[in-house]
Amino acid sequence: MAPKFGTSTSYMTSQVWLWATIVQYFTEDLAPRIIDQKFDVKSRLLEQMVMAARSGTANIAEGLSRHQTSRETEIKLLDVAKASLAELSNDIFFRMLRMRIPVWDRSNPNYSIAQQIQIANPQYGDCWLHDSQQFLLECIDNLQGWFKHADVEVAANTMLIICERLKLMIQSLSNQIYEEFLREGGFREQMSTDRIEAKKNPPTMPQAPRCPSCGAPMIKRLCQAGKNHGKPFWGCTNYPQCKQPPIFDPALQK
């Protein structure tokens, strides 16, 4: 069976992409709050944190878009996304270290509550770009109380918790993709299988006629010049001894 190619925006339904987009959105709010401008005069750290968050989202989108043609590439790009989120998480951790902002442990009531934060599975209509934006804006509005909390301790810890959970989600998804590959094979293998099947069951062609001039079997050929250039025709197998003109059969055009 030939593969069915999905749309390039199909990743927009994935929980990992949605969460990565939310992380990217709120990183732009959190980073300026925890970076000391005395040590980041040229805003390099700020840019690196924002770019690490963006890299997570971008690599998830690119990776999931390759699902049907290269699961190896898909897993590699998901791994890059996970590494980018690890970089972001580490930067947040270090800034909390410098600012003496406590990192919550499991006994902290807020830790357990933040761990339970969820978003729904989206239901999009005909316009995924529009619908995904509306869905994300609704999620962002619902989550602002955590990520943009007036107490930077709450905002920073929430981001740490979500980054760590998102990395686990990406790892779980990568394992799922790999198991799927073991069961079903890859795109290259599917193409080879489909090619073998196609050769076993070639498309039907009209039966070759006999040459009206000499009675020899005729074969399908392509016209190489003139007004019929590129068109298929029946040609006598005794050509050039037989001078039978080409026979342009409409059935050959199908």
C-alpha positions in Angstrom: 0.0 0.0 0.0 1.4 3.4 -1.0 2.0 5.8 1.9 -0.5 8.5 2.5 1.2 11.9 3.0 -0.3 14.2 5.6 -0.3 17.9 5.8 2.8 19.9 6.9 0.8 21.3 9.8 -0.3 18.0 11.3 2.3 18.5 14.2 0.0 21.2 15.5 -2.2 18.7 17.2 0.7 17.2 19.1 0.9 17.8 22.9 4.7 18.1 22.7 4.5 20.9 20.1 1.7 22.7 22.0 3.6 22.6 25.3 6.9 23.6 23.6 5.1 26.6 22.0 3.7 27.6 25.5 7.2 27.3 26.9 8.6 29.5 24.1 5.9 32.0 24.7 6.4 32.4 28.5 10.3 32.2 28.2 10.1 35.7 26.6 8.3 36.9 29.8 10.4 35.0 32.3 13.9 35.5 31.0 14.0 39.4 31.6 12.8 38.8 35.1 15.7 36.5 36.1 18.6 37.9 34.2 20.7 40.5 35.9 21.5 43.2 33.3 24.8 44.0 35.0 26.1 40.6 33.8 24.2 40.6 30.5 24.9 44.0 29.1 24.6 42.9 25.4 21.6 40.7 26.1 23.4 37.6 24.9 22.1 35.3 27.7 18.6 36.6 27.1 18.9 35.8 23.4 20.3 32.4 24.1 17.4 31.5 26.4 14.8 32.7 23.9 16.6 30.8 21.1 16.8 27.6 23.2 13.1 27.8 23.7 12.5 28.5 20.0 14.8 25.6 19.0 12.6 23.2 21.1 9.5 24.3 19.2 11.1 24.4 15.8 12.8 21.0 15.9 9.6 19.3 17.2 7.7 20.8 14.3 10.3 19.8 11.7 10.8 16.4 13.2 7.1 15.5 13.3 6.7 16.8 9.8 9.2 14.1 8.7 7.2 11.2 10.3 6.1 9.6 7.0 9.4 9.8 5.1 12.1 9.5 7.7 11.5 8.3 11.3 15.3 8.4 11.8 15.3 12.1 11.1 12.2 12.6 13.2 13.8 11.0 16.2 17.0 12.9 15.8 15.2 16.2 15.6 13.1 15.4 18.6 16.4 14.7 20.4 17.7 18.1 19.4 14.5 19.6 20.8 15.0 17.8 24.1 18.6 19.0 24.3 17.5 22.6 23.6 14.9 22.4 26.4 17.7 21.0 28.7 19.8 24.0 27.9 16.9 26.3 28.7 16.2 24.5 31.9 19.8 24.7 32.9 19.9 28.5 32.3 16.8 29.0 34.4 18.3 26.8 37.2 21.5 28.8 37.2 19.7 32.1 37.3 17.7 30.8 40.3 21.0 29.8 41.9 22.4 33.3 41.4 19.2 35.0 42.7 18.8 32.5 45.6 15.4 31.6 44.4 14.4 28.3 46.0 13.9 25.3 43.7 10.8 23.5 44.9 11.1 19.9 46.1 8.4 17.3 46.1 7.2 18.2 49.5 6.2 21.7 48.4 2.4 21.9 47.8 2.9 24.1 44.7 5.2 21.4 43.2 2.4 18.8 43.2 -0.1 21.3 41.9 2.2 22.5 39.1 2.9 18.9 38.1 -0.8 18.4 37.5 -1.2 21.3 35.0 -2.7 20.0 31.8 -4.0 21.3 28.5 -6.8 19.7 26.5 -6.4 17.9 23.2 -7.2 20.4 20.4 -10.1 20.0 18.0 -9.4 22.0 14.9 -11.7 22.7 12.0 -10.7 23.5 8.4 -8.2 26.2 9.1 -5.5 24.8 11.4 -3.3 27.9 11.6 -6.2 30.0 12.8 -7.6 27.3 15.1 -4.3 26.4 16.6 -3.6 30.1 17.4 -7.0 30.4 19.1 -6.4 27.2 21.0 -3.0 28.3 22.2 -4.2 31.7 23.2 -6.8 30.1 25.4 -4.2 27.9 27.0 -1.9 30.8 27.5 -4.6 32.9 29.2 -5.4 29.9 31.5 -1.7 29.4 32.4 -0.7 33.0 33.0 -1.4 32.7 36.7 1.5 30.3 36.9 4.0 31.4 34.3 3.6 35.2 34.9 2.9 35.0 38.7 3.9 38.2 40.5 6.3 36.0 42.6 9.2 35.1 40.4 9.7 32.0 42.5 6.4 30.6 41.2 7.0 31.6 37.6 10.6 30.1 37.5 9.7 26.9 39.3 6.7 26.4 37.0 8.9 26.7 34.0 11.4 24.3 35.4 8.7 21.7 36.1 7.1 22.0 32.7 10.5 21.8 30.9 11.4 18.6 32.8 8.0 17.1 32.0 8.2 18.1 28.4 11.6 16.4 28.0 10.0 13.2 29.4 7.1 13.6 26.9 9.6 13.9 24.0 11.5 10.9 25.2 8.3 8.8 25.4 7.3 9.9 21.9 10.7 9.0 20.5 10.4 5.5 22.0 6.9 5.2 20.5 8.1 6.2 17.1 11.0 3.7 17.3 8.7 0.9 18.3 6.5 1.8 15.4 9.5 1.7 13.0 10.3 -1.8 14.3 6.8 -3.0 13.6 6.2 -1.3 10.3 9.6 -0.6 8.8 10.6 2.7 7.3 9.7 4.7 4.2 12.5 3.3 2.1 11.4 -0.3 2.9 7.8 0.6 2.1 8.8 2.1 -1.3 10.7 -1.1 -2.1 7.7 -3.2 -1.2 5.4 -1.1 -3.2 7.8 -1.2 -6.2 7.9 -5.0 -6.1 4.1 -5.1 -6.0 3.8 -2.7 -8.9 6.2 -4.8 -11.0 4.1 -7.9 -10.2 0.9 -6.1 -11.2 1.8 -3.7 -14.1 -0.9 -1.4 -15.4 -2.9 -3.1 -18.2 -2.0 -2.1 -21.8 -3.9 -2.7 -25.0 -2.7 -5.9 -26.7 -0.1 -5.2 -29.3 -1.5 -5.6 -32.8 0.1 -7.2 -35.8 1.7 -5.1 -38.5 -0.8 -4.5 -41.3 2.0 -4.5 -43.8 4.1 -7.6 -42.9 2.2 -9.3 -40.1 5.0 -9.1 -37.5 4.2 -8.1 -33.9 4.2 -4.4 -33.1 5.7 -2.7 -30.0 5.0 0.5 -28.2 7.5 3.3 -29.1 7.7 7.1 -28.5 7.8 9.5 -31.4 11.1 11.3 -31.3 10.4 14.2 -33.7 7.8 16.1 -35.6 4.3 17.3 -34.6 3.7 14.0 -32.6 6.9 14.3 -30.6 6.6 12.5 -27.3 3.5 10.6 -28.2 3.4 6.8 -28.0 2.6 4.7 -31.1 2.7 1.1 -32.3 5.8 0.4 -34.4 6.6 -2.7 -36.5 9.3 -4.9 -35.0 10.6 -5.4 -38.6 11.5 -1.7 -38.9 13.5 -0.5 -40.9 13.0 -3.4 -43.4 9.2 -2.9 -43.0 8.1 0.6 -43.9 4.7 0.5 -42.1 3.9 4.0 -40.8 3.4 4.5 -37.0 -0.1 3.7 -35.7 -1.2 6.2 -33.1 -3.6 4.3 -30.9 -5.7 6.5 -28.5 -5.6 3.7 -26.0 -1.8 4.2 -25.6 -2.4 7.7 -24.4 -4.0 6.5 -21.2 
